[in-house]
Amino acid sequence: MFITVHKIFSLLFLLATTSNAIEIIAVSPDNSYRSSDLWNDTYFMDLSESFQFIIDFHICNYSSINYCAEKYPNSLILLDFSEDSYIQYTLLEFCNYHFLVHLVYQHNFKYNDGLTYSAVSSLSDQMDAFYSLMEHFNWTQGAAFNNKENYEIKDRFLNFSSFMSILTIESLEDIENLVNQTVARMGATLYYLLTSPSESIKLQNALTKGKLLTKGNGILLNQESAYGCSIDGSLIVTEAGMEFAESTMEYYEKSLKSILKLIIQNSIETFSELQYFLESELENHYNKARYSIVNIQNGERVVVGSIVDRKINFFGNLTFLGGISTVPKSIKKVIDLSITAGTTNPGALPSTTTKLAAMGAFVAQDEINAGNSILPNFQISMFNFDCGVSLYNATFATACYKNNVDKIGHSHLTTFGSAVAIGQYKIFKALNVTVPSIGSTNGDGSLASSTNYPLYVRLYTSLIYSKWSILLNALGWKNIAALYEYNTWGIGVYQALNISMQNVGIKIVNPEDSRHMPGNLDRNGVKNYTNIFQTIINTQARLIVMMLQCPMCNYVIELLYDMGLRRGDIVILAGSQDVSACIATNDSYLYKRVELGVSMIRLSVPYWVGSIGENTRDGISEKYNMTTPNSFGCYYYDSLYLVANALDFMIDRGYDYADPYMLMSTIRNTKFTGCSGLISIGKGTNDRNFEFFYIEENKIDDQGIPYIHLVGKLYPFGTQVIKYVDTLIYPDGTSIKPTDFRNANYKCPFSSKEVQTFPKGRILVFGICFTIAFITVLITFFIWKKWWNIPIEELKEKKEISFQDFVVGATIAIELFQFCNMGPDFSIVEPFLYNVSDVLSMNLESVIKLKNGVFWIVVDVVYGGIVLWVILCLVVLYRLDEKWRFWWIFRFLGWLGDILMPILGNLCFIPFVSICLDIFLCDQSIGDDFTDSFLSADCYYFCWKDTHLIYAIFSFFALLAYEPFAVFCRPLWQEFQPILHVKTLPLYLMVKTVVQTIIIVLSKTLQRAQNLAHAIVFVLLMTGYAIFIFRMKPYNYARFSFWQGLSIVGVVWLSLLLAIGLGLGDNGLSIPLLCCWIIGWLFLLFFGLYVQFKKYPSLLITKKSRDTSTLFRFAFTFGNKSKNSLNEIHKMSTHHKTMPLG
């Protein structure tokens, strides 16, 4: 300022030396005027030579001023450069006394008084011009900045608009905090600067740094605030002629120049003429100025208009912040967001689901913009993208987003189509668009990863389908069919479902390749996958989990109806409100969907919860004139509120919400109660936390239209899993839980109508079984003839009974039930005899009825038992436990052989052989090829290929290994027992082996073809077997021989009655025959006891000094075996040849 004052002094002095004219006393603010280099400046050379200036005038006290007055008595003007009010007032008193005009640059008095005149325009005039431009643009809101001394500006602003925020700058250091913590929260879009130049520069920098001077906003500056402003789009109101002034003093210079020009032009010479002139030319003692409108364009000042008497005239093009020509509106600050809420599915049918659900977001937008609780000073704007909603096309979507990339907001609300959501995320990344994406109901499992998708969260969870296992398990269902869309979303939800079902033991009964189909199929497209639906129907599964989206779910339900299913045949389980609501579409196919969709059970996320939920539902209904809004609208509503709450938190604390990572972090930590209950995002995941889920079912209204009805809530982590609010009604109209299968006894992956007898398979079964039987007979005869054709010594004197004797006696009772089980079917005899015989004979069919899948476990156990049996036989026969006693494993195997040989070789003979032969039972088929036949024990396994072929080969060789060792080692075991007193005739053991093999083969062949014929043959065979026993006396103890024969008579009696029942057409024992069976067995029991006591004395006694446990410990301790026991076998050969036993 001082340099500029010096410049003025030098110019005025130059003019004074060239003319005799009006004398002026210039009062400098200091005494530093000594710069002679400015004297040659010609800035005022156009002024006439009528001024005389005092150069070295010092403002110190009154004495110096008086000196000037006395020295220059003809002076008319005192030019006051001071800015201090006290000095100005002192100089005014001096001018009044000496009749001098007091001409100042900046008037600091409230009102003009006496001879004081201002070289610049009045503050009132300046503000009028400023307000006139604001009125022209209708800018009635915003934030105005003034310094602490300009209280008049604040008052005038408040009178102009009560919505204006007036911010007073206390200090330069306070400006940045003022902008970050106050202005940002205000949400102002228009900014008015009426400050000092230094304050203005700092304000402009702070507003720019805070990203407040953005496109769509406006900034208006007065003359003094505009110095140094270079922000494109800024508007400046300045006095005409001052448009390019760069400082306050330059402005003052030009103002003084204009007044001096007028004085010279009017040839004023006397004080009275000068006073009259100033009174008439100046308005209220202020310079009367015109105003210009200046616009910063490309860093340069451009005059675009004028203001005269508050009238606006534009003669140039305006450019506002962001390079736009549209006048910013006087509204709250707009926060730009974006949303996918269209209907387009490129290459497929449009979908209205997203559009209907997104209505919730627009209702939330209206509430936020109209209310004052969240973002009270801001407006939410959402640009709607229609780049695909449920079907993703990369080319189409990329072009769609790229064409409007500038419309993507600070956060984006994506569609619930998972493939589209994932694709959109990748497109944003490719376009270098870094914004948080919010999913409402995207269910894809991969989206749960906050590592793979750090800028994504959703108000949903892919684990909702995994909660089906909790519900089904709680309701007692263990078998389901599953159908899902083969796309990103479908695969994700299916994987979650499948894992959870496995964890609780629930089986998906339809094969893997019949569980999925492409998504987005139309009605005709669904019909191309009839084979999948036929497979599902053939499983007989009543419960079908549909992981399908609308409208494809409609077409599937319609096709199931066309394929013959009716109400009660199936229970549809849906995990989406989309499915339940979609079937209610009123069209010509509605009756089909109503038939199968009634009582559809749905496990859904909560919606319309509490008063907020009810108000939201009413708001959507009112805004869009809808009776039943889409419940997904609740989640779009909450999605926007999740972002809004995060933004409100950040703005309130002065954080930069334009930072996407900071915004994302805030979103993850935001908690609030919304339309769907308590909203919070889980730690370390992108999924929302859920306390409970809705259990709903479809009901039918009076017009026959399905609607959704809440029946309960599922609390996955609660002590009470299900809390009912109403009774769950099943498709049959009752509350009785239906079975897992339509036909509970049929559990195969094909229809029972497809099953047919397979003659070629039956012939193959007959061939294999009788071949094994024939081989067994040959081997048995050879072994008996060569080694075991020897007699036994009859027991004549009393012996102390041993544990081994108990084992022989127990074998008689166990074999009774084994033989019964191999005869005609007697399942009607419940519960004792049938269950006991099943357990003792390991009846495969009965085991499978108890629990599917156990068959293969039993098969593996049998294979293990056979392998162990062969090892034990080799150890015993080759005396490996004696030869290699230093190896503990062989000593252990020798000891184990003593214990297990009678079990594995005798008691397990029937079950082992029976189970191995079951592998070959493939006499039913659904086609004409061998590979179309299926295993009777497990219809999910087709025969003669893959796994079954491996098992068949192993079973055949297992039998060839097991039976010869069993035949040979059955009589061998008793030779190793020195305390065994009851000996068995080896010939009997040979015959028993043959009989057991034959009845097993008959049960696998003849019984499956003709029950009556099998019963007759079985009766004849067992009759001959009984005669053989009574004649041969199989034991050396008469009592045991008698009871062995009597037990076989009991088998003959039961089999005879069952054969009669079959001949009469009964599938078992009728009541009279059942009575005959019980009477007959009771007679045999009492008859046997009578004969035993009369004819067969007891020769086995128990001494009081020994109990059974002592006998057991003695019998099965290491070293009890006779060292020469194997050598005795040499004497058994009829040819007296040495056996090759090692």
Residue pairs with C-beta under 8 A, 6 or more apart in sequence:
1 29
1 247
1 248
1 249
2 29
2 30
2 32
3 35
4 247
4 249
4 250
4 252
4 253
5 28
5 29
5 33
5 81
5 249
6 32
6 33
6 35
6 38
7 38
7 41
7 43
7 253
8 26
8 253
8 256
9 26
9 28
9 33
9 53
9 55
10 35
10 36
10 38
10 39
10 41
11 38
11 41
11 42
11 43
11 44
12 24
12 26
12 44
12 51
12 53
13 39
13 53
13 55
14 39
14 40
14 41
14 44
15 44
15 47
15 49
15 51
15 53
16 51
16 52
16 53
18 49
19 48
19 49
19 50
19 51
19 52
20 49
20 50
20 52
21 48
21 49
21 50
21 51
21 52
22 50
22 51
22 52
22 75
22 76
22 77
22 263
22 268
22 269
22 274
23 51
23 52
23 72
23 74
23 75
23 76
24 51
24 52
24 53
24 54
24 75
24 76
24 77
24 78
24 79
25 54
25 57
25 68
25 69
25 72
25 75
25 77
25 78
25 79
25 100
26 53
26 54
26 57
26 78
26 79
26 81
27 57
27 59
27 65
27 78
27 79
27 80
27 81
27 82
27 91
28 57
28 58
28 59
28 81
29 59
29 81
29 82
29 83
30 59
31 58
31 59
31 60
33 55
33 56
43 253
44 257
44 260
46 261
47 260
47 261
47 264
48 264
50 264
51 260
52 72
54 68
54 71
54 72
57 64
57 68
58 64
59 65
59 82
59 87
62 90
62 94
65 91
65 94
68 75
69 75
69 94
69 98
69 100
75 100
76 100
76 101
76 268
76 270
76 271
76 274
77 100
77 101
77 103
77 274
78 91
78 94
78 95
78 100
78 101
78 102
78 103
79 103
79 256
80 87
80 88
80 91
80 102
80 103
80 104
80 105
81 105
82 88
82 91
82 104
83 105
83 106
83 108
84 108
85 108
85 109
88 104
88 107
88 108
88 109
88 116
89 109
91 102
92 102
92 113
92 114
92 115
92 116
94 100
95 101
95 102
95 114
95 115
95 116
96 114
96 115
99 115
99 271
100 115
100 271
101 115
101 117
101 271
101 274
101 275
101 278
102 114
102 115
102 116
102 117
103 117
103 118
103 119
103 256
103 259
104 116
104 117
104 118
104 119
105 118
105 119
105 120
105 252
105 255
105 256
106 118
106 120
106 252
107 116
107 118
107 122
107 285
107 286
109 116
112 118
112 284
112 285
112 286
115 275
116 285
117 278
117 282
117 285
117 286
118 282
118 285
118 286
118 287
119 252
119 255
119 256
119 258
119 259
119 287
120 239
120 251
120 252
120 255
120 286
120 287
120 289
121 239
121 286
121 287
121 288
121 289
122 283
122 284
122 286
123 152
123 153
125 283
125 286
125 288
125 289
126 222
126 223
126 237
126 239
126 291
127 153
127 156
128 310
129 237
129 291
129 307
129 310
130 192
130 194
130 220
130 222
130 237
131 156
131 160
131 310
132 307
132 310
132 311
132 312
133 220
133 235
133 237
133 293
133 307
133 312
134 140
134 160
134 192
134 220
136 312
137 218
137 327
137 328
137 330
138 329
138 330
139 190
139 218
139 220
139 328
139 330
140 160
140 161
140 163
140 164
140 330
141 161
141 163
141 164
141 188
141 189
141 190
141 330
141 331
141 332
142 164
142 165
142 188
142 189
142 190
142 191
142 192
142 218
142 330
143 164
143 165
143 167
143 183
143 186
143 188
143 190
143 191
143 192
144 153
144 154
144 157
144 164
144 165
144 166
144 167
144 191
144 192
144 194
145 167
145 168
145 169
145 191
145 192
145 193
145 194
145 195
145 199
145 203
146 153
146 154
146 157
146 166
146 167
146 168
146 169
146 194
146 195
147 168
147 169
147 195
147 196
147 199
148 168
148 169
148 170
150 194
153 194
154 166
154 168
157 164
157 166
157 192
158 164
158 166
165 186
165 188
167 178
167 182
167 183
169 175
169 178
169 195
169 199
169 203
172 198
172 199
172 202
175 199
175 202
175 203
175 206
176 202
176 206
176 209
178 206
179 203
179 206
179 207
179 209
179 210
179 212
180 206
180 210
180 654
181 653
181 654
183 191
183 207
183 210
183 212
184 210
184 212
184 651
184 654
185 377
185 651
185 652
185 654
186 333
186 377
187 332
187 333
187 375
187 376
187 377
187 378
187 379
187 651
188 212
188 332
188 333
188 377
189 216
189 217
189 218
189 328
189 329
189 330
189 331
189 332
189 333
189 334
190 217
190 218
190 219
190 220
190 328
190 330
191 207
191 212
191 213
191 217
191 218
191 219
191 220
192 219
192 220
192 221
193 200
193 203
193 204
193 219
193 220
193 221
193 222
193 225
193 226
194 221
194 222
194 224
194 225
195 203
195 224
195 225
196 224
196 225
197 224
197 225
197 227
197 228
197 247
197 248
199 225
200 221
200 224
200 225
200 226
200 227
200 228
200 229
201 228
201 229
204 213
204 219
204 229
204 231
207 213
207 219
208 231
210 656
211 656
211 658
212 333
213 219
213 231
213 233
213 321
214 321
214 322
215 321
215 322
215 323
215 324
216 321
216 322
216 324
216 328
216 334
217 321
217 322
217 328
217 333
218 233
218 235
218 320
218 321
218 327
218 328
219 231
219 233
219 234
219 235
219 321
220 234
220 235
220 236
220 237
221 229
221 234
221 235
221 236
221 237
222 236
222 237
222 238
223 236
223 237
223 238
223 239
223 242
223 245
223 251
224 248
224 251
226 234
226 236
226 238
226 294
227 245
227 246
227 247
227 248
228 246
229 236
229 296
230 296
230 299
231 296
231 321
232 296
232 297
232 298
232 299
232 319
232 321
232 323
233 295
233 296
233 319
233 320
233 321
233 322
233 323
233 324
234 295
234 296
234 321
235 293
235 294
235 295
235 318
235 320
236 293
236 294
236 295
236 296
236 301
237 291
237 292
237 293
237 294
237 307
238 245
238 291
238 292
238 294
239 251
239 255
239 289
239 290
239 291
239 292
240 289
240 290
240 291
240 292
240 306
241 254
241 258
242 251
242 254
242 255
242 292
243 292
243 294
243 301
243 303
244 301
245 251
245 254
255 287
258 287
259 287
262 277
262 281
263 274
263 277
266 277
268 274
268 277
278 285
281 288
282 288
290 306
290 307
290 308
291 306
291 307
291 308
292 303
292 305
292 306
292 307
293 303
293 304
293 305
293 306
293 307
293 312
293 314
294 301
294 302
294 303
294 304
295 301
295 302
295 303
295 304
295 316
295 318
295 319
296 302
297 319
302 316
303 316
304 314
304 315
304 316
304 317
304 318
305 312
305 313
305 314
305 315
305 316
306 312
306 313
306 315
307 313
317 325
318 325
318 327
319 325
320 326
320 327
320 328
321 328
331 379
332 369
332 377
332 378
332 379
333 377
333 378
333 379
334 378
334 379
334 380
334 381
335 375
335 378
335 379
335 380
335 381
335 409
335 410
335 647
335 657
336 381
336 383
336 407
336 409
336 410
337 380
337 381
337 382
337 383
337 409
337 410
337 411
337 412
337 413
337 640
337 643
338 382
338 383
338 384
338 385
338 407
338 408
338 409
338 411
338 412
338 413
339 358
339 361
339 382
339 383
339 384
339 385
339 412
339 413
340 354
340 358
340 384
340 385
340 386
340 387
340 388
340 389
340 412
340 413
340 414
340 415
340 420
340 424
341 354
341 355
341 358
341 361
341 362
341 384
341 385
341 386
341 413
341 415
341 636
342 354
342 355
342 384
342 385
342 386
342 387
342 388
342 389
343 350
343 351
343 352
343 354
343 355
343 386
343 389
344 350
344 386
344 387
344 388
344 389
345 351
345 388
345 389
345 390
345 391
345 520
346 388
346 391
346 393
346 396
346 397
347 391
347 393
348 391
348 520
349 520
349 522
349 551
351 389
351 390
351 391
351 550
351 551
353 389
353 390
353 416
353 549
353 550
353 578
353 630
353 632
354 389
354 390
354 415
354 416
354 417
355 389
356 629
356 630
356 632
356 633
357 416
357 440
357 441
357 630
357 632
357 633
357 635
357 636
358 384
358 413
358 633
358 636
359 620
359 623
359 624
359 626
359 629
359 630
359 633
359 636
360 616
360 620
360 629
360 632
360 633
360 634
360 635
360 636
360 637
360 638
360 640
360 675
361 382
361 413
361 633
361 636
361 637
361 639
361 640
362 382
362 623
363 616
363 619
363 620
363 623
363 633
363 637
364 616
364 636
364 637
364 638
364 640
364 641
364 644
365 380
365 382
365 640
366 619
366 623
367 619
368 374
368 375
368 380
368 640
368 641
368 644
369 379
369 380
374 641
374 644
374 645
374 648
375 644
375 647
375 648
375 651
378 647
378 651
380 640
380 644
381 409
382 409
382 413
382 640
383 404
383 407
383 408
383 409
385 400
385 401
385 404
385 407
386 400
387 396
387 397
387 400
387 401
387 420
387 424
388 396
388 397
388 400
388 415
388 417
388 420
388 423
389 415
389 417
389 420
390 415
390 416
390 417
390 419
390 420
390 519
390 520
390 549
391 417
391 419
391 420
391 519
391 520
392 417
392 419
392 420
392 422
392 423
394 423
394 427
397 420
397 423
397 424
397 427
398 427
398 430
401 408
401 424
401 427
401 428
401 431
401 433
402 431
405 431
405 433
408 428
408 433
408 435
409 435
410 435
410 436
410 647
410 657
410 658
410 660
410 663
411 435
411 436
411 437
411 438
411 643
411 663
411 667
412 424
412 428
412 435
412 436
412 437
412 438
413 437
413 438
413 440
413 636
413 639
413 640
413 643
414 420
414 421
414 424
414 425
414 437
414 438
414 439
414 440
414 442
415 421
415 424
415 440
415 442
416 439
416 440
416 441
416 442
416 443
416 460
416 632
416 635
417 442
417 489
418 442
418 443
418 444
418 447
418 487
418 488
418 489
418 492
419 444
419 487
419 488
419 489
421 437
421 439
421 442
421 444
421 447
421 456
422 444
422 446
422 447
422 488
424 437
425 437
425 453
425 455
425 456
428 434
428 435
428 437
434 455
434 660
434 661
435 455
435 660
436 455
436 456
436 457
436 643
436 660
436 663
436 664
436 667
437 455
437 456
438 456
438 457
438 458
438 459
438 639
438 640
438 642
438 643
438 667
439 447
439 456
439 457
439 458
439 459
439 460
439 639
439 686
440 458
440 459
440 460
440 632
440 635
440 636
440 638
440 639
441 458
441 459
441 460
441 605
441 632
441 635
442 458
442 460
442 489
443 460
443 461
443 462
443 464
443 465
443 489
443 492
443 493
443 575
444 462
444 488
444 489
444 492
444 493
445 462
445 492
445 493
445 495
445 496
446 452
446 453
446 488
446 492
447 453
447 456
447 458
447 462
447 492
447 686
448 461
448 462
448 685
448 686
448 687
449 685
449 686
450 456
450 684
450 685
450 686
453 686
454 664
455 660
455 661
455 664
456 686
457 642
457 664
457 667
457 668
457 681
457 686
457 687
457 688
458 686
458 687
458 688
459 635
459 638
459 639
459 642
459 676
459 679
459 688
460 605
460 635
460 687
460 688
461 605
461 687
461 688
461 690
462 492
462 493
462 496
462 687
463 496
463 687
464 493
464 575
464 603
464 604
464 605
464 690
464 693
465 493
465 494
465 496
465 497
465 500
465 545
465 547
465 575
466 496
466 497
466 499
466 500
467 500
467 603
467 693
467 714
467 716
468 497
468 500
468 501
468 545
468 573
468 575
468 603
469 497
469 500
469 501
469 503
469 504
469 506
470 500
470 504
470 714
470 716
470 721
471 603
471 695
471 714
471 721
471 722
472 478
472 480
472 501
472 504
472 506
472 543
473 504
473 505
473 506
474 721
474 722
475 737
476 737
477 506
477 543
477 737
477 740
478 505
478 506
478 507
478 740
479 506
479 507
479 509
479 541
479 543
479 740
479 741
479 747
480 501
480 506
480 507
480 508
480 509
480 541
480 543
480 544
480 545
480 573
480 740
481 508
481 509
481 510
481 515
481 536
481 539
481 541
481 543
481 544
481 545
482 494
482 497
482 498
482 508
482 510
482 515
482 544
482 545
482 547
483 510
483 515
483 516
483 517
483 532
483 536
483 544
483 545
483 546
483 547
483 548
483 556
484 490
484 491
484 493
484 494
484 497
484 515
484 516
484 547
484 548
485 516
485 517
485 518
485 519
485 520
485 547
485 548
485 549
485 552
486 516
486 517
486 518
486 519
487 518
487 519
489 519
489 549
490 516
490 519
490 547
490 548
491 516
493 547
493 575
494 515
494 516
494 547
497 545
497 547
498 508
501 507
501 508
507 852
508 515
509 539
509 541
509 747
509 749
510 535
510 536
510 539
510 541
510 749
511 535
511 749
511 940
514 531
514 532
514 535
514 536
514 749
515 532
517 526
517 529
517 532
518 525
519 548
519 549
519 552
520 552
521 528
521 529
521 552
521 555
522 555
523 555
523 558
525 555
526 552
526 555
526 556
526 559
527 559
530 559
530 563
533 556
533 559
533 560
533 563
534 563
534 751
535 749
535 750
536 544
537 560
537 563
537 564
537 565
537 751
538 748
538 749
538 750
538 751
538 754
539 741
539 747
539 748
539 749
539 750
540 741
540 742
540 743
540 746
540 747
540 748
541 570
541 740
541 741
541 742
542 569
542 570
542 571
542 738
542 739
542 740
542 741
542 742
543 570
543 571
543 573
543 740
544 570
544 571
544 572
544 573
545 573
545 574
545 575
546 553
546 556
546 572
546 573
546 574
546 579
547 575
548 556
548 579
549 576
549 578
549 579
550 578
550 579
550 581
550 582
551 582
551 585
553 574
553 578
553 579
553 582
553 583
554 582
554 583
554 585
554 589
554 593
557 572
557 583
557 592
557 593
557 596
557 597
558 589
558 592
558 593
560 570
560 596
561 592
561 593
561 595
561 596
562 592
565 596
566 595
566 596
567 595
567 596
567 598
567 731
567 732
568 730
568 731
568 732
568 738
569 596
569 731
569 742
570 596
570 731
570 742
571 599
571 600
571 601
571 730
571 731
571 738
572 579
572 596
572 597
572 600
572 601
573 600
573 601
573 602
573 603
574 580
574 600
574 601
574 602
574 603
575 602
575 603
575 604
576 602
576 604
577 602
577 604
577 607
577 630
577 631
577 632
577 708
578 632
579 600
579 602
580 597
580 600
580 602
580 604
580 696
580 698
580 706
580 708
581 628
581 630
581 631
581 708
583 593
583 594
583 597
583 600
583 698
583 706
584 590
584 593
584 705
584 706
584 707
585 593
586 705
590 704
590 705
591 704
593 706
594 700
594 704
594 705
594 706
597 698
597 706
598 698
598 699
598 700
598 706
598 731
599 697
599 698
599 699
599 729
599 730
599 731
600 697
600 698
600 706
601 695
601 696
601 697
601 728
602 694
602 695
602 696
602 697
602 698
602 708
603 693
603 694
603 695
603 696
603 714
604 631
604 693
604 694
604 696
605 635
605 676
605 690
605 693
605 694
606 676
606 677
606 690
606 692
606 693
606 694
606 713
607 613
607 631
607 632
607 634
607 635
607 675
607 676
607 694
608 614
608 616
608 617
608 631
608 634
608 675
608 676
609 634
609 675
609 676
609 677
610 673
610 677
612 673
612 674
612 675
613 634
613 675
613 676
613 677
616 633
616 634
616 637
616 675
617 629
617 633
617 634
617 675
620 626
620 629
620 633
621 627
621 629
628 707
634 674
634 675
634 676
635 675
635 676
637 674
637 675
638 674
638 675
638 676
638 679
641 672
641 674
641 679
642 667
642 670
642 672
642 674
642 679
643 667
645 670
645 672
646 657
646 663
646 666
646 667
646 670
647 657
647 663
649 655
649 666
649 670
650 656
650 657
650 662
650 663
650 666
651 657
655 662
655 666
656 662
657 663
667 681
668 681
669 681
670 679
670 680
670 681
671 678
671 679
671 680
672 678
672 679
673 679
677 691
678 689
678 691
679 688
680 688
680 689
681 687
681 688
681 689
682 688
682 689
691 715
692 713
692 714
692 715
692 716
692 718
693 713
693 714
693 716
694 710
694 712
694 713
694 714
695 710
695 711
695 712
695 713
695 714
695 722
695 728
696 708
696 709
696 710
696 711
697 708
697 709
697 711
697 728
697 729
698 706
698 707
698 708
698 709
699 706
699 707
699 708
699 709
699 729
700 706
700 707
701 707
709 726
710 725
710 726
711 724
711 725
711 726
711 727
711 728
712 722
712 723
712 724
712 725
712 726
712 728
713 722
713 723
713 725
714 721
714 722
715 721
715 722
715 723
727 735
728 735
729 735
730 736
730 737
730 738
731 738
732 738
741 747
743 752
746 752
747 852
747 939
748 755
748 934
748 939
748 940
749 939
749 940
750 926
750 939
754 926
755 924
755 925
755 926
756 924
756 925
756 926
757 923
757 924
757 925
758 922
758 923
758 924
758 925
758 932
758 933
760 930
761 922
761 923
761 924
761 925
761 930
761 933
761 943
762 923
762 1008
762 1009
764 920
764 922
764 930
765 920
765 921
765 922
765 923
765 1004
765 1005
765 1008
766 1005
768 917
768 920
768 956
769 917
769 920
769 1001
769 1004
769 1005
770 1001
770 1005
772 917
772 956
772 959
772 963
772 997
772 1001
773 997
773 998
773 1001
775 960
775 963
776 963
776 967
776 993
776 994
776 997
777 994
777 997
779 963
779 964
779 967
780 967
780 990
780 993
780 994
781 990
783 964
783 967
783 968
783 990
784 986
784 987
784 990
785 1134
786 1133
786 1134
787 968
787 1129
787 1132
787 1133
787 1139
788 968
788 971
788 986
788 987
788 989
788 990
788 1132
789 986
789 987
789 1132
789 1134
790 986
790 1132
791 985
792 983
792 984
792 985
792 986
792 1036
793 983
793 1036
794 1036
795 981
795 982
795 983
795 1036
795 1037
795 1099
796 1099
797 1099
798 1098
798 1099
798 1100
798 1101
799 981
799 1099
799 1100
799 1101
800 1100
800 1101
800 1102
800 1103
800 1106
801 981
801 1100
801 1101
801 1102
801 1111
802 977
802 979
802 980
802 981
802 1111
802 1115
803 1108
803 1111
803 1112
803 1114
803 1115
803 1116
804 974
804 977
804 979
804 980
804 982
804 1115
805 980
805 981
805 982
805 1100
806 1108
807 902
808 980
808 982
808 984
808 1035
808 1040
809 982
809 1040
811 902
811 906
811 907
812 1040
812 1043
812 1044
812 1047
813 1047
814 840
814 907
815 907
815 1047
816 1047
816 1048
816 1050
816 1051
817 833
817 836
817 837
817 840
817 841
818 837
818 840
818 841
818 910
819 999
819 1022
819 1047
819 1048
819 1051
820 826
820 833
820 837
820 1051
820 1054
820 1055
821 837
821 838
821 840
821 841
821 843
822 841
822 910
822 914
822 996
822 999
822 1000
822 1002
822 1003
822 1018
823 999
823 1015
823 1018
823 1022
823 1051
823 1054
823 1055
823 1058
824 1007
824 1011
824 1014
824 1015
824 1018
824 1055
824 1058
824 1059
824 1062
825 1007
825 1011
825 1058
825 1067
825 1068
826 833
826 834
826 1054
826 1058
826 1068
826 1069
827 834
827 1068
828 834
828 1067
828 1068
828 1069
828 1074
829 1068
829 1069
829 1074
829 1077
837 843
838 846
838 847
841 910
841 911
841 914
842 858
842 911
842 914
842 915
844 855
844 858
844 914
844 915
844 918
844 937
845 937
847 854
847 855
847 858
848 854
848 855
848 937
848 938
852 938
853 938
855 918
855 937
855 938
856 938
858 915
859 915
859 919
859 951
862 911
862 912
862 915
862 916
862 958
863 954
863 958
865 904
865 908
865 912
866 912
866 916
866 958
866 961
866 962
868 900
868 904
869 900
869 904
869 905
869 962
869 965
869 966
870 961
870 962
870 965
871 893
872 893
872 896
872 897
872 900
872 901
872 904
873 897
873 901
873 965
873 968
873 969
874 880
875 881
875 890
875 893
875 894
875 897
876 894
876 897
876 901
876 969
876 972
876 976
876 1126
877 969
877 972
877 1126
877 1141
877 1142
878 1141
878 1142
879 1126
879 1141
879 1142
880 890
880 893
880 894
881 890
881 891
881 893
881 894
881 895
881 897
882 894
882 1123
883 890
883 1142
884 890
885 891
891 1118
894 1121
895 1116
895 1118
898 973
898 976
898 977
898 1115
898 1116
898 1120
898 1121
899 1116
901 969
901 972
901 973
902 973
904 912
905 965
905 966
905 969
905 970
905 973
906 966
906 970
909 966
909 993
909 996
910 996
910 1000
912 962
913 959
913 962
913 963
913 996
913 997
913 1000
914 1000
914 1003
914 1004
916 955
916 958
916 959
916 962
917 955
917 959
917 1000
917 1001
917 1004
918 936
918 937
918 1004
919 935
919 948
919 951
919 952
919 955
920 952
920 955
920 1004
921 935
921 936
921 937
921 1004
921 1008
922 930
922 933
922 934
922 935
922 936
922 943
922 944
922 948
923 933
923 936
923 1008
924 933
924 934
924 936
925 932
925 933
925 934
926 932
926 934
927 933
930 943
930 944
931 942
931 943
931 944
931 945
932 942
933 942
933 943
933 944
934 940
934 941
934 942
934 943
935 941
935 942
935 943
935 948
941 947
941 948
942 948
943 949
943 952
944 952
963 993
963 997
966 993
967 989
967 990
967 993
970 989
970 993
971 984
971 986
971 989
972 1129
974 980
974 983
974 984
975 1125
975 1128
975 1129
976 1121
976 1122
976 1125
977 1115
978 1120
978 1121
978 1122
978 1125
979 1114
979 1115
981 1037
981 1099
981 1100
982 1035
982 1036
982 1037
982 1040
982 1100
983 1035
983 1036
984 1034
984 1035
985 1032
985 1033
985 1034
985 1035
985 1036
987 1032
988 1029
988 1032
988 1034
991 1025
991 1028
991 1032
995 1021
995 1025
998 1021
999 1018
999 1021
999 1022
1002 1014
1002 1017
1002 1018
1002 1021
1003 1014
1006 1013
1006 1014
1006 1017
1007 1014
1011 1062
1012 1059
1012 1062
1012 1063
1015 1055
1015 1058
1015 1059
1015 1062
1016 1059
1018 1055
1018 1059
1019 1052
1019 1055
1019 1056
1019 1059
1022 1048
1022 1051
1022 1052
1022 1055
1023 1052
1025 1048
1026 1045
1026 1048
1026 1049
1026 1052
1029 1041
1029 1044
1029 1045
1029 1048
1030 1045
1033 1041
1034 1040
1034 1041
1034 1044
1035 1041
1035 1044
1037 1099
1037 1100
1038 1095
1038 1096
1039 1092
1039 1096
1039 1098
1039 1099
1042 1088
1042 1091
1042 1092
1042 1095
1042 1096
1043 1088
1043 1092
1046 1084
1046 1087
1046 1088
1049 1084
1050 1080
1050 1081
1050 1084
1053 1077
1053 1080
1053 1081
1053 1084
1054 1077
1054 1080
1054 1081
1057 1069
1057 1073
1057 1076
1057 1077
1057 1080
1058 1068
1058 1069
1058 1073
1060 1073
1061 1067
1061 1068
1061 1069
1061 1070
1061 1073
1064 1070
1066 1073
1069 1077
1114 1120
1126 1141
1129 1139
1129 1141
1130 1136
1130 1138
1130 1139
1133 1139
